[in-house]
Amino acid sequence: MRLRHALPTLLILLLATPLAAQPAAPPVENVTVTGARTRQAIEGFVQSLATPTRATDKIARWQKDICPIALGLKPGFLAFITKRLKDVAAQVGAPVNNSPSCQKNIAIIFTTAPQALIDNVRKKTPGLLGYYDNQDQLDTLAKVRRPIQAWYTTATQDVAGQITVDSGRTAGMGLMLSVPCTLLYPGFASGGICYFQPSGAHGAAVSGTRLGDGLRSGLYNVIIVVDPAKLADNEIGALADYIAMLALAQVKTQDTCQPLDSILNLLADGCPRPAALTANDIGYLTALYKMSPESSIQVQRNEMAYQMQHALDGH
């Protein structure tokens, strides 16, 4: 499915969904929180956050320019949130499109009816919620569980530059393959070529080195839904930074305390509540956008821990 045609449909759904009541408090200044950072803690932080895609088993990041849109608050608040996201993206090296007419690929929606919104997305354009293989997985994927929740669509780029949006496993027969018949049928007379179609098979141009196959995983579309009714005790500055973290990196968990101080602890039970992105968060995002996108997952994690440590040490 070509998602560039799906986003206008999403915006229609958003406008048909009850949005948030308007907040009265103005934006506040951000405060950076830091903590103890050993190499082991940094590696644990990277391990805790970095989420490999199923398509490549690599970490996704924005390969194309981000172009966010925010809905559901007064224009001043929306402008503050999108500007903060773009400022953080520029700071950490993520690509940004500042054109007012750019193609939107990050939707940030404040609504007091988040489940109704996601139900509409599921009904009309379920591919925007990510990949799934069956209805049970879609049921789980489409459930709103947090006051701020993100849904990611990723894409894979091969060494020839071909981009394929990641989806669930293909049903039925896949790509037609040809191999020597001796590989399929031991004892078959040499010289014969046999054809077969393994389920779900597809083609991609790869390099096939030990350190990586040349495939890249990228973020393609992100939906972030915010329920302000459950966030009355939080400042808009902290929420904007939390949103920026989710928009720029696909994170593995938001429900437990991170190994290092992080804005992701803001809504997790029993964790210290930072007022802004911490040095650890900025270091992680900087490392994410410096890592080698074609490397294997283990090489990427090691490289990110190294880059993050150097960023935190001021190198």
N, C-alpha and C positions, 0 to 999 in steps of 0.2 A: 504494500500500500504506500502511495506517495503522500507523506504527511504534510507536505506544503499545501495540499488541498484540504487538509483536515482542520487546520487551525481556525479558519473563518467559521466553520461549523461549531468548533469549541466556543468561540466568542459569542455566538448566538445562544448557546446553552448557558453560558455564564450570565448573560444579560437577562435570561429568563428565570434565574435562580435568585432567591432573596439574598441580598448582600448585607454587609455589616452595618451596624449603627455607627455613626461618625464619632470618633474619639475627640475629647476636648483638650487633652494635654498636648503641649507642643513637643517637638523632638528635643532630646537632651544630648549633651556632649557625651562622647564615647570614652570609656576608661579601659585601658589595657590591663589584663591580669596575667601574671606569669607564675611559674612554679619551678620546682626542681626538675632538671632534665639530664638524666644520664643516657648513655647510648642505648642501654637496655630499655629504658622507658620510652625513648624515641622509637625504637623498633616496635615496641608494643603498641604505641600510638598509631603508627603506620599500619600495622597488622590489624588493629581494631577498626580503622576507618576504611582502608582501601578495599573496594568491592570489585572483584573481577567479573567481567561479563561472561555469560554462558557461551556466547558465540566464539570467543577467542581465548577465554581465561586470562584476559589482560585488563588493566585498569583503564577505564574510559575517562576522557577529559574533552573539553571543547576543542575541536579542530577548526570549526568555522566560527565566525564572529557571533558573539552573543547579542541578542536583540530582545530585551525583556519588555513585557507589558504588565501593568498592575491595575487591578480593578477592585472596587468595593469600599474605598475610603474617599475622603475629600481630596481634591487634586493636589494640594500641598503635601499631604502625607504620601500619596502615591509617587510624586516627584522625588521626595526625600528617599523613599525605598529604592526606586530604580537608579537614582544617582549614586546612592551608597553601593549598590551592587556593581555598577560600572566602575566606580572608583576602586573598589577592592579588586575587581578583575584586572584593571590596569596595573595596580600595585604588584600583583602576583604573576603577571605575564600572560593572562588569559586574553584571547582576542575579543575585541569589542567593536560593534558597529554603532556609531553615533548618529546615523541618518534617521530622521523622523519617519521615513518611509521604508525602513528595513523590514525584512521578513521576520515576524515574531517567532521566537523559538523557546522563550521562557514565559510562562503565564503564571502570575502571582495573584491569587484571588482571595480576597477577604469576604467570607460569607458566614452567616449564622445558620446556614443549612448545608454543611459540607457533604453529608452523605447523599442528599438529594442531588447535589451537583455531580458527584462522582457517579451516581446511578445514571444520570443523563449521559455522561461521557461514555460509560460502559455500554449503554443502549445504542448510541449513535456511532461512536468511534473508539471501540475498546482497545485498538492498537496503541492509543495514546497513553494507556496505563502501563505499558511494558509487555513483555512476552509471557505467554502461558500456553500450556499444551492441552488443557481440557477445562470444562466448566467449573470443576471444583477449584482449580488453581485460579481461575478468573474470579470466583466468589471471594477467595482470600485476598487476591490482589486489589479488588475493588472495595474493600472494607476500610472505612476511616477509623483509625485507631489512636491518632494523636491530634493535639490542637494545631500543630503545624506538621503537615505531611507532604512528602514529595513523591511523584511518580516519574520514572525516567524511561525514555525511549533512546536506545543506543543504535549505532550503525557501525559496520565494519568496512574498512577501506583496505583493498589489497595492493600489491606492489605495482599494479598497472593503473592505479588510481580509481578503480571501480568501487563505488560505494553501495552497500546493500544494507537496508534497514533490518536490524535484528528482529526476529519474530519467533514464535513457537516452533516446535519441530514439525516439519512438513508431513502432512498426512498422505498416504498413498505412495506411489512410486516416485522416485527421485530422478536425478541426472543419469542419463544413459552412459555406461562405462564400457570400455573395451579392454580386455586383458588376454594374455596368452592362456589358452584353454588348460594348459598344464597346471596353472595356479588354482583353477576351480575344480578340475577333475584329474587327480593323480593317475598316471598311467595313460592319459590321453596322448595320442600321437603328436609329436612336436610339430610346430609350424602353424597350428590352428589358432584362430582368434575367436574368442567368445564374447558375447555382449550380455550385460545384465544391468538391472536398475535397483540398487539398494534403496530402501525406504529413507526418504529425507535427505538424500545425498545432493550436494550442490558444488559448484566449482568456484575456485578463487585462485588467482595468481600469487604464488608464494616464493620466498627465497630459500627456505629450508636450511638455514644455518643452525648451529648448536645454540646460539644465544637468542635467536628469534626467527620467526618464519616470515617476517615482512608485513604481517597483518597489523592494522591499527584499529583500536576501539575508540569511538568518539561518542560524545553526548550529542543527540540529535534533536530532542525535544524534552522539556521539563515542565511539569505542572506542579505548582506548590499551592496548597490550599490551607488557609489560615482561618481558624474559628476564634474571633476576638472575644466571644462570650466566655471563653475559658482562659483568657490571657489578660484579665483586667489588672493584675498586679505587676505586669511587665511594662517597661519603658519601650517606646517606639524605637529608640536607638538600638537596644539590645535585640529586639525582634528583627530589625532590618539586618543586623549582622548575622543572626541565626539563619535568616532567609538567604543571605548572600552565600553562606557556607553550603547550604543545601543546593543552591543553584549552580555553583561552580565545581562541586565534587559529589559524586555518587557515594554516599557513606553507608557503611554496613549496618550500624546500629545507632539509635538515638535514645535508647531506653535505660542504659546503664552508665555509670560514671566512667569517663575516659581515663586512660593511664596518666595523662597530663591534663592540666587545666585547659578547658576548651569551652567555646560558646555552646557546643553541643550538650554541655551539662546543664544548660539553662532550664530545660523542662524535664530532666530526669530526676526521679525521686531520690532524695538524700545526698545530692551532689552540691558542691560549692556553686554559686550562681554568679558567673562573671557578667559584667555589665557590657561587654563588647567582645569582639574577636580578640583572642589572646595572641601573644607572640608565637605560641605553638600552632595555632590555626593558620596564621600568616605563613609560618615556616612550612607547614604541611602543603598549603596551596601553592606556594612558590616551588616546592620540590615536585609537586604534581605536574606543574607546567614546564619543568626543566627535564623531567625524566625522558628516557628514550621510548617513544610510543611503540616501537616495533619489537622491543625486547620481551623475553618471557616474564611471567608474573614474578618469579623469585628475583630475577635481575632488577625488575622495576622496583620492587619493595626495598631491596638493598640500596639501590641508587637513590631512592627517595629518602631513606633514613640518613644516608650520607649527605645529601643536599640539604635536608632539614637541619641536621646538626651544624653544618657550616653556616646556614642562614641564622640560626639562633646564636652562634658564636660570633656573629658579626663579620664573617668572611665574605 
